[in-house]
Amino acid sequence: MKKIFDYHAGIDISKLTLDVTILYECDDTTKTEYYKLENNPQSIARFVKKKCGNYTPEQTLFCFEDTGIYSLPLACYPSENKWPYWQVPSIG
């Protein structure tokens, strides 16, 4: 099966912070990188520019739970900048 994305960013959202784990393949091994950043538009833009700057939007998928107002800054960034993302509903 062909891989669609090379990099996957799973993001846990809270009121003040985002916990980001990036998964990718390197030398036939799955690697992870972890980052914690503030949950605001400036921190998100800085993070994507600094940590995802070498990736193209076609290579990267952001995935996070819809937490209402707390996920809004994160949902706006990929939407406005043409990065693919999955905003998934919480389970009951």
DRENLO-951225 format. One record per residue (C-alpha): y, z, x negated. Coordinates in steps of 0.1 Angstrom, whole numbers, padded with zeros to 4 digits. Each point is the difference from the previous one (the first is absolute). Example, Ala and Ser with C-alpha at 12.3 -4.5 7.8 and 13.67 -1.06 7.14 Angstrom:
// DRENLO-951225
<rec v="-0045" w="0078" u="-0123"/>
<rec v="0034" w="-0007" u="-0014"/>
This chain:
// DRENLO-951225
<rec v="0000" w="0000" u="0000"/>
<rec v="0034" w="-0009" u="-0013"/>
<rec v="0025" w="0028" u="-0005"/>
<rec v="0032" w="-0005" u="0020"/>
<rec v="0022" w="0026" u="-0019"/>
<rec v="-0002" w="0011" u="-0036"/>
<rec v="0019" w="0032" u="0005"/>
<rec v="-0002" w="0025" u="0029"/>
<rec v="0025" w="0027" u="0004"/>
<rec v="-0011" w="0028" u="0024"/>
<rec v="0029" w="0022" u="0009"/>
<rec v="0000" w="0035" u="0016"/>
<rec v="0032" w="0007" u="0017"/>
<rec v="0018" w="0033" u="0005"/>
<rec v="0035" w="0008" u="0011"/>
<rec v="0013" w="0003" u="-0036"/>
<rec v="-0025" w="-0018" u="-0022"/>
<rec v="-0024" w="-0029" u="-0004"/>
<rec v="-0033" w="0004" u="-0018"/>
<rec v="-0010" w="-0034" u="-0013"/>
<rec v="-0033" w="-0010" u="-0014"/>
<rec v="-0004" w="-0035" u="-0014"/>
<rec v="-0035" w="-0015" u="-0004"/>
<rec v="-0008" w="-0030" u="-0021"/>
<rec v="-0028" w="-0016" u="-0020"/>
<rec v="0001" w="0000" u="-0038"/>
<rec v="-0030" w="-0010" u="-0022"/>
<rec v="-0023" w="0002" u="0030"/>
<rec v="0010" w="0036" u="0007"/>
<rec v="0022" w="0013" u="0028"/>
<rec v="0031" w="0017" u="-0013"/>
<rec v="0024" w="0022" u="0018"/>
<rec v="0036" w="0011" u="-0007"/>
<rec v="0017" w="0028" u="0019"/>
<rec v="0037" w="0005" u="0006"/>
<rec v="0021" w="0024" u="0021"/>
<rec v="0034" w="-0011" u="0011"/>
<rec v="0027" w="0010" u="0024"/>
<rec v="-0002" w="-0014" u="0035"/>
<rec v="0032" w="-0020" u="0001"/>
<rec v="0010" w="-0037" u="-0003"/>
<rec v="0015" w="0003" u="-0035"/>
<rec v="-0032" w="0017" u="-0014"/>
<rec v="-0022" w="-0025" u="0016"/>
<rec v="0019" w="-0030" u="-0013"/>
<rec v="0001" w="0015" u="-0035"/>
<rec v="-0037" w="0007" u="0001"/>
<rec v="-0009" w="-0035" u="0011"/>
<rec v="0023" w="-0016" u="-0026"/>
<rec v="-0012" w="0023" u="-0028"/>
<rec v="-0038" w="0004" u="0007"/>
<rec v="-0007" w="-0032" u="0020"/>
<rec v="0024" w="-0023" u="-0017"/>
<rec v="-0028" w="-0018" u="-0019"/>
<rec v="-0019" w="-0006" u="0033"/>
<rec v="0009" w="-0027" u="0025"/>
<rec v="0001" w="0007" u="0037"/>
<rec v="-0031" w="-0023" u="0004"/>
<rec v="-0020" w="0023" u="-0023"/>
<rec v="0010" w="0034" u="0016"/>
<rec v="-0007" w="0018" u="0032"/>
<rec v="0017" w="0032" u="0011"/>
<rec v="-0019" w="0021" u="0025"/>
<rec v="0013" w="0031" u="0018"/>
<rec v="-0003" w="0020" u="0032"/>
<rec v="0026" w="-0004" u="0027"/>
<rec v="0016" w="0034" u="-0001"/>
<rec v="0030" w="-0009" u="0022"/>
<rec v="0034" w="0007" u="-0015"/>
<rec v="-0015" w="0011" u="-0033"/>
<rec v="-0016" w="-0034" u="-0006"/>
<rec v="0031" w="-0020" u="0009"/>
<rec v="0015" w="-0003" u="-0035"/>
<rec v="-0033" w="-0012" u="-0014"/>
<rec v="-0006" w="-0024" u="0028"/>
<rec v="0034" w="-0016" u="-0004"/>
<rec v="-0003" w="-0007" u="-0037"/>
<rec v="-0030" w="-0024" u="0001"/>
<rec v="0011" w="-0015" u="0032"/>
<rec v="0035" w="-0009" u="-0013"/>
<rec v="-0013" w="-0011" u="-0034"/>
<rec v="-0031" w="-0021" u="0012"/>
<rec v="-0027" w="0023" u="-0015"/>
<rec v="-0032" w="0002" u="0021"/>
<rec v="-0007" w="0034" u="0015"/>
<rec v="-0023" w="0016" u="0026"/>
<rec v="0016" w="0028" u="0020"/>
<rec v="-0031" w="0016" u="0016"/>
<rec v="0000" w="0023" u="0031"/>
<rec v="-0010" w="0036" u="-0004"/>
<rec v="-0033" w="0009" u="0015"/>
<rec v="0007" w="0023" u="0030"/>
